[in-house]
Amino acid sequence: FMNFSVDGINLRDLFQMHPINLSVAVWVGFIALFGIATNDGVIMGTYIHQVFEARHPATVHDVREAVVSAGMKRVRPAMMTTAVAVIALLPVLSSTGKGSDIMIPMAIPMFGGMVIQVMTVFVVPLFQSMWRERAVSRHRQSEVQSTNNQFNDEKSGI
């Protein structure tokens, strides 16, 4: 991974990427990553839920419109959180001084995970949309079925 050069500097050498044993520092990095990634996902999901509570979409088109508008509103805060974390980890990843043998293994899972965590911006709204669209479709089908049953009952004189 990252075995190429930019301006004559090998990125593996710059970020000191070499085989790393899974130490306690690595697990601390994973825990920090999970906390930040979960926070972004929860904020996105909660805001989408609030939009649904306010709008009460009745059609699949309304659901998609609500998810897109809510997602667009929360993209910037999620991206800023991720960007700040990634930028803050760059000096740690390139450090060579005292304590870098502990800090670099802790920063590697956080850095990689925060880069991948950008998917949260797309995955959470996608799953929310799928779930809400299915619920709206089921509700519409049950309404149509109950209307048909009432019509058939009236037609047969029951």
N, C-alpha and C positions, 0 to 999 in steps of 0.2 A: 504494500500500500504506500502511496506517495513516493515511489522510487523514480523520481524524475527531478530535473534541475530547472530552476528559474534564475536567470541572470548568473549562471555558473554556481549556484548554491543548491546542493541537493536537499530536498525538503525533508528527507528522512534524517539527515544529519542536523538540519536546523531545528526540527522538533524532537530530536533524539528518540526516534522510533526504533525500538529494538524489542526483542521478546521480553515480556513482562510477566512476572509471577503474580498470581492473584493474591495480593496481600490485603490487609485490613483497609489500607488507603484506597484500593480499587473499589472495595465494597462501599466505602463511605461516598466515593464518587457516584456510584450507582444510586445510592439512596438519595443524594442531592438531586440527581437527574430525575428520578421518579417523582420527587416532590415538585420540581418546577414544571415538568411535563404534565403531571396530573392537574396542577393548578391552572395551566392554560386551557386544558380540556374542560375542566369543571366550569371555568368562567365562560367559555364559549357555549357549552351546553345549557348553563343556567340562563344566559341571556336569550338564547333561542327559545327556551321554555317560557320566559317572560313575554317574549313577542307573541307566542302562541296564546298565552293567557289573555293578552290585550286584544288580539285580532280575531280569534276564534275562526280560523280558516275553514271553509266548508267544501272546497274543491281541491283537487290535486294541484291545480295551477296556483291557487291561493297559498297552499302549503309551500310550494317551491318558492314563490315570491317572498313569503315570510322568512324562510330559511336563508335565502340569498341576502335579503336586506339585513337580517340579524348577523349573518356571517361577515358581511362587508363592514359592519359597524365594529366588530371585535377583532378584525384582522390586524389592524395597526397595533393595538396593545399587545396582542400575542407575539407579533413579529418584533416589537421593541423589547419585550422580555427576553426572547430568544437571542436577538442581536446583542444585547448587553451582556448576556451570559457568555456567548461565544467570544466576543471581543475581550471580555475580562479574562478569559482563559488563555488567550494567545501568549501573554507574557509568562504565564505559568508553564505552558508547554515548551517555551523556548528558553527557560531558565537553566543555568548551569551551576549556580552557586550552592551554598550550604542548604540542605533540606530539599534540594530538587529531586533527589532519589525517592523521596516520599511524595512530593507534590505532583510530579509528572504522572505517575501511575493513577493518582486520584483524578487528575484533570482529563486524562484520555477518555474514559467512558462518558464523562460529562460533555466534553466537546463533541464527540461523535454522536452522542444521543441528542444533543441540542440541535445539531444539524439535521438529523433525521426527524426530530420532533416537529419540524415545520409541517409535516404531514397532518398534524392535529388540526390545522386550519382548514384542511380539506376533508379529513375523515369524519370528524365530529358532525359537521353540518350534513355530510352525505348520509350517515347513519340516522341522524335525526329526521332527515327528509324521508328516507325509506320507511322508517317506523311510523311517522305521522301520515304519510301518503297511504300506507296500508290501513291505518285506523280510519282515515276519512273514507276510503273506498269501502271498507266493511260497513261503516255507518250508513253510507249512501245506499249500499245494497240492501241493508235491513230496512231502510225507509221505503225503498221501491217495493220490496217484498211485502211489507205490511200494507202499503197502498194497494197493491194487487189483490191481497187477501180481502181487504175491505171492499174493493170493487166487486170481486167475485161473490162475496157474501150478500152485497146489496142486489146484485144481478140475479142471484138465485132466490132471493126473498127471505133470507135468514135474518 
